[in-house]
Amino acid sequence: SKALNNIAGGNKGAMKTLKKKQVGYLNRLTDLVRDPKLQKIDRKKTVALITMEIHNRDVMERMIKANCTSVNDFDWLSQLRFIFNKEEGDFGTCIVKQTNCTLSYSYEYQGNNGRLVVTPLTDRCVLTLLTAMFLHRGGNPLGPAGTGKTE
């Protein structure tokens, strides 16, 4: 959101500058994962980070192509965002936002498992299910094998 606020303030190249910085970070992670001395658990963590950073890079590219210039643009609002407020609660609170939906993050620990690749279909599934939860409904992915339910 900083880059979008900078664009609104007149810095038209803020998103491209941020993308360049993010690609540099992705390159450093790629170099790190190639290190033969890296422990197995650290390699798993790094691969998960790389997977998420590739998605972040793709989101930035889509926002640049869509000429996103404000934190109120749907291209930004439709992204899954985690916001940590250290002033609330004993240890702070985390909320999850997407479009007009806001949910409290419940800190479910799922271990250091592998990370699914995030695609535009995954984004739509998350948007649909988060909206259903926000409306106190539920969701049940249903369909034949190989149609993307795991996403």
N, C-alpha and C positions, 0 to 999 in steps of 0.2 A: 504494500500500500504506500510505502515511502516513495517509490518510483512514480506511482500514479499521482500522488500529491505534488511531486516535483514537476510532472508534466503539466498539471493544472496551474502550477505557479510559473510556467513559461519555459521550463527546460524540456524541450521536445525530444531530446535524445536520452532521457533518463532511463527508459525501459531498455534501450539497446545497450547502454552502459552497464546496467545491471545484468543483462544477459551475458555480456562479455565476461564480467566478473564471475558469474555462475559457471560458465563453461570452463574458466580457469580452475575453479574449485573441482569440477568434475574431472578435469585432466589430472589434478593432483591425487584424487581418489583412485583413478585408474592406475597411476604409477604405484600407489601404495598397495593395491591388490595384487600387483605383479611381483611384489617382494617375496622371494622364496622363504624368508625367515618369518613371515607373518604367521601367527598362530591360527589354527583352524577356526576357532570361535571369532577371532578378530576379522578373518577373511569373510565369514558369514555376515558379520555386521557391516563390513565395508561394501559387500555386494548389495545388501539391502539399501544402504545409503545411495549407491550408484543408481540402483533401480528408481528410487524416488527422485533423485536429481535429474535423471533423464526425463522423467515425467514433468518436473518443474521447468526444464529447458523447453520442452514441447509446449507447455502452457504459455510461457513467455513468448514463444514464436507465434502462437495463435493470437495472443493479445496484441502483439506488434502488427500482425497482418490485419486484424480487425480494427486497428487504429483506436485502441482502448485508451482513453485519456482521463478517466475519473474513477474513483472508488465506487461510484454509483452505476457504472456500466455493467450490464448483465454478464459480460465475459469475465469480469472480476467477481461479481457477486455469486456466480454459479460455481466458483472454486471452493473446495472444502478447506476451511480455515480453522486453525486451533489458536485460541487466544488465552494466554495465561495472565491472571491477575493476582500478583503476589500480595496485594493489600487485603484480599478477602480470605476468610477462614484462617485456621491455624497455620497452614502451610501454603496457602494460596489456592486458587481454583482455576480450572481450565474449562473453557466452553468451546463447543464446536459450532461453527456457523457455516451456512450455505444458503444462498438466496435469502429468503426472509425467515429461515428456520434457525433456531438457537436451542442447543441441548447442552446439558452439563456432561462433561467427560467423566466417565466412571472409573478410570484407571484399571481396566481389565488387563491383567498381565497374561500374555499368550506365549511367553518364552521367546527365544531367539530363533524363530522358525523362518523358513524361506519367505521371500516377498514376491507376490504376484506382480507381473508387469501391469502397469496402469495404462489403459487404453481409453479412447473416447467412450467406448461402450461401458467400461468400468465406471467412468465418471457419471454416466447417465444412470447406471444402476444405483450408485451411492446417492445421487441426488433424489431418485425416486424413493429409496428406502428411508433416507433421512427425513424427507418430507412426510412420509407415512408415520414415522415415529413421532415427529413433531405434532402431528394431528392425532396422536394417540391411537394410531392404527398399527398395522403390521404389514409384513410382506413375506411372500413365499415364492422364491424363484422356482419356476416350473417349466419343464419342456424336455424334449428328447435329448439324448446324450450328444455331447459335442456342440451345444448351442450357446455356451458361455455362462452357465449358471454359476460356476466357480468364481467368476469375476465378481 
